[in-house]
Amino acid sequence: YQRRVRGSTMQAKLLRKLVIPHTPKRRKSFQKRSLTSSGKDALQSRTWDAVVVGAGHNGLVAAAYLAKAGFKVAVVEKRHVVGGAAVTEEIVPNFLFSRCSYVQSLFRPQIIKDLNLKQYGLKFLRRNPSSFTPLKDGRFLMLGSDPKFNHEQISKFSIKDANNYPKYEDTLGKIVEFFEPLLDEVPINVPKRQSLQNTLQTISSALKILKRGVKLGPQIMDMYEILTAPASQILNRWFESEPLKLTLATDSVIGAMISPSTPGSAYVLLHHGNSTTCHLYSLNP
């Protein structure tokens, strides 16, 4: 991250001063360390417009935008590396892991464009296969990006499910097409009193959403169900084989601290459980 933002912001230069310089020993990277004297001097010798605590991916993006806008920004990080949950580290000897980051589907393309991240080496390596579900009897279910491969894998458990799976992905994909633009739009605000110009802007925004809703047609009821129903209800309606439902249900609870039977858990499927969704939410390499 330091290398990626160096050309457009002052953030990386500050990080080199503020991040604790030390070579970690295996399994001892969590011990507390004090800020170096150079880091203290850098913080105290200037007046900052903003101080970002934590050099995780969210903190770095926020700091980069602030610095790009002309603000004086300091980023402080207690660990010996920057990147937060997106850091790759040797947790098990001789094996590298992404410490917490498991999906980049909500990494907005606009951020990548604004911060010129591709110029600084950003590259997405798509996982393929995307999931592997082993069973106690020695069988397994593996899913990837190849529709033919997925059909063959699911057919081991249910021909009906193998035929329904592309339809399921297509349905979720169309619902994502409705929601995806909303992530980059300012929410509609309807105050009691507003100028004519603001009223026209509100009406224009509402019409865009209405137009996308009309495009969904009958599938608008599928959207309502996904927003409100538990994932188990959705998956039971589409599929009959437990290995497939289990694999997809896993993606409905990641990061949500709920069960697949919790109302609203189906919405999480839009972020995690569908290859079409990930394709739409991410920037193609």
Residue pairs with C-beta under 8 A, 6 or more apart in sequence:
1 12
1 55
1 57
1 60
1 82
1 83
2 12
2 15
2 16
2 82
3 12
3 120
3 121
4 115
4 117
4 120
4 121
4 122
5 11
5 12
5 60
5 64
5 115
5 120
6 12
6 13
6 120
7 116
7 119
7 120
8 64
8 67
8 68
8 115
8 116
9 63
9 64
9 67
9 68
9 73
10 67
10 72
10 73
11 60
11 63
11 64
11 67
11 73
11 75
14 42
14 73
14 74
14 75
15 55
15 75
15 77
15 82
17 38
17 39
17 42
18 35
18 39
18 42
18 43
18 74
18 75
18 76
18 77
19 39
19 55
19 77
19 79
19 80
19 81
19 82
20 33
20 35
20 36
20 39
20 77
20 78
20 79
20 80
21 36
21 80
22 33
22 80
23 80
24 80
26 90
26 93
29 79
29 80
29 89
32 78
33 78
33 80
35 43
35 76
39 76
42 74
43 51
43 74
43 76
46 72
46 74
47 72
48 72
48 73
48 74
49 66
49 71
49 72
49 73
50 63
50 66
50 71
50 72
50 73
50 74
51 73
51 74
51 75
51 76
52 59
52 62
52 63
52 66
52 73
52 74
52 75
52 76
53 59
53 76
54 76
54 77
54 84
55 63
55 75
55 76
55 77
55 79
55 82
55 83
55 84
56 82
56 83
56 84
56 85
56 86
57 83
57 84
57 85
57 86
57 101
58 84
59 75
59 84
60 75
60 82
60 83
61 111
61 115
63 73
63 75
64 115
65 114
65 115
66 73
67 73
68 114
68 115
75 82
81 87
81 89
84 100
85 99
85 100
85 101
86 98
86 99
86 100
86 101
87 98
87 99
88 96
88 97
88 98
88 99
89 96
89 97
89 99
90 96
90 97
91 97
91 99
102 254
103 254
103 271
103 272
103 278
104 124
104 282
105 271
105 272
105 277
105 278
105 281
105 282
106 183
106 271
106 281
107 282
107 283
108 183
108 184
109 282
109 283
110 184
111 117
112 118
112 122
112 283
123 285
124 282
124 283
124 284
124 285
126 145
126 285
128 144
128 145
128 146
129 142
129 143
129 144
130 143
130 144
130 145
130 275
131 141
131 142
131 143
131 247
131 250
132 140
132 141
132 142
133 140
133 141
133 142
133 243
133 246
133 247
134 140
135 141
135 243
139 156
139 243
141 153
141 154
141 156
141 157
141 243
141 244
141 247
142 149
142 153
143 150
143 153
143 154
143 247
144 150
145 275
147 166
150 162
150 165
151 162
151 163
151 165
151 166
152 162
154 161
154 162
154 165
154 241
154 244
155 162
157 241
157 242
157 243
157 244
158 239
158 240
158 241
158 244
160 240
161 238
161 239
161 240
161 241
161 244
164 238
164 239
165 239
165 244
167 238
168 238
168 239
168 274
169 274
169 275
169 276
170 276
171 219
171 222
172 226
172 269
172 270
172 273
172 274
172 276
172 277
173 274
173 276
173 277
173 280
174 216
174 219
175 216
175 219
175 222
175 223
175 226
175 270
176 270
176 274
176 276
176 277
176 280
176 281
177 212
177 215
177 280
178 212
178 213
178 215
178 216
178 223
179 270
180 280
180 281
181 208
181 212
182 209
185 205
186 205
188 202
188 205
188 206
188 209
189 202
190 202
194 202
213 220
216 223
225 233
225 234
225 266
226 234
226 266
226 267
226 269
226 270
227 264
227 266
227 267
228 263
228 264
228 266
229 263
229 264
229 266
230 259
230 260
230 261
230 262
230 263
230 264
230 265
230 266
231 248
231 249
231 252
231 253
231 260
231 261
231 265
231 266
231 268
231 269
232 245
232 249
232 260
232 261
232 265
233 266
234 266
234 269
235 245
235 248
235 249
235 260
236 245
239 245
239 248
248 269
248 273
249 260
250 273
251 268
251 269
251 272
251 273
251 274
252 260
252 265
252 266
252 268
252 269
252 272
252 273
253 259
253 260
253 265
253 268
254 268
254 272
255 268
256 265
256 268
258 264
258 265
259 265
269 277
270 277
271 277
271 281
272 278
